[in-house]
Amino acid sequence: MSGAANLLKLERRRIDAFIDVDLTVLHMDEHGQLPFKLRIDPLWAPPSPVHCAFNPKFAAAHPRLMPSLEAMVRDGRVQVWIDAYTGGRRVTQPQ
């Protein structure tokens, strides 16, 4: 179930609340795009691992893929991209 679908259910009073990891709802809140007055309480949770999925045939055809991805994780580029989309909210515990 997507955050947008849960917003619709909340607006129609089919549910009272929901917990979601979909960054769409947080983005909509930060940009004043929620469809109705709503209180968003960001909760802290340990970061979930980030996964990359790809077709095994693609990986076999591109043998440098995994070493390149691993290098980007090691040198911090992947974390920079994650932080750009999350504002760092999902990777640090609040004070």
C-alpha positions in Angstrom: 0.0 0.0 0.0 1.4 3.4 -1.0 1.5 6.5 1.2 -0.8 8.2 -1.3 -3.4 5.4 -0.9 -3.1 5.6 2.9 -3.7 9.4 2.7 -6.9 8.8 0.7 -8.0 6.2 3.3 -7.2 8.7 6.1 -9.1 11.5 4.4 -12.1 9.2 3.9 -11.9 8.2 7.6 -11.4 4.5 6.7 -8.3 4.4 8.9 -7.3 6.5 11.9 -3.5 6.6 11.3 -0.8 4.9 9.4 3.0 4.4 9.7 4.8 4.5 6.4 8.3 4.6 5.0 7.2 6.2 1.7 9.0 9.5 1.5 6.2 10.9 -0.7 4.0 11.8 2.3 6.9 13.6 4.0 7.8 15.4 0.8 4.1 16.4 0.3 4.0 17.7 3.9 7.2 19.7 3.5 5.9 21.4 0.3 2.4 22.1 1.4 0.9 19.5 -1.0 -1.1 17.4 1.4 -4.8 17.1 0.3 -6.1 18.1 3.8 -4.9 19.3 7.2 -2.8 16.5 8.6 -0.3 16.1 11.4 2.9 14.3 10.4 5.0 13.0 13.2 8.4 11.7 11.9 9.3 8.6 13.9 12.9 7.5 14.3 13.7 3.9 13.4 17.1 2.3 12.6 18.0 2.7 9.0 16.9 -0.2 6.7 19.5 -1.7 4.4 19.5 -0.4 0.9 19.2 -3.0 -1.8 19.9 -3.0 -5.5 18.0 -5.5 -7.6 18.9 -6.4 -11.1 18.4 -9.2 -13.6 21.1 -11.9 -13.3 21.5 -11.8 -17.1 22.3 -8.1 -16.9 24.8 -8.7 -14.1 26.5 -11.4 -16.1 26.7 -9.1 -19.1 28.2 -6.3 -17.0 30.7 -8.0 -14.7 32.0 -4.7 -13.3 28.5 -3.7 -12.0 28.9 -5.2 -8.5 32.4 -4.0 -7.9 31.3 -0.5 -9.0 28.3 -0.5 -6.7 30.4 -1.7 -3.8 33.0 1.0 -4.5 30.2 3.7 -4.5 29.0 2.4 -1.1 32.5 2.4 0.3 33.4 5.9 -0.9 30.1 7.4 0.4 28.4 8.3 -2.9 25.4 6.1 -2.3 24.9 7.7 1.2 25.1 11.1 -0.4 22.3 10.1 -2.8 20.2 8.7 0.0 20.6 11.8 2.0 19.6 14.0 -0.9 16.3 12.2 -1.1 15.7 11.9 2.6 17.4 15.0 4.0 19.2 12.6 6.3 16.0 11.9 8.2 16.2 8.1 7.9 19.8 7.7 8.8 20.3 9.6 12.0 18.6 9.4 15.4 17.0 12.6 16.6 18.6 14.4 19.6 
